[in-house]
């Protein structure tokens, strides 16, 4: 999976970070691998 290049000046960030080596591992292991989620520029989830 290839993400588009980051946009500059387009507003607050929204993204999630997953602790997996590749897309196949993410498909197999799912959302439980999420280590951080940022919505509208605010950190709303961080796995400890």
Helices and strands as residue ranges (DSSP letters): E 15-18, H 23-29, G 30-33, E 34-39, E 42-46
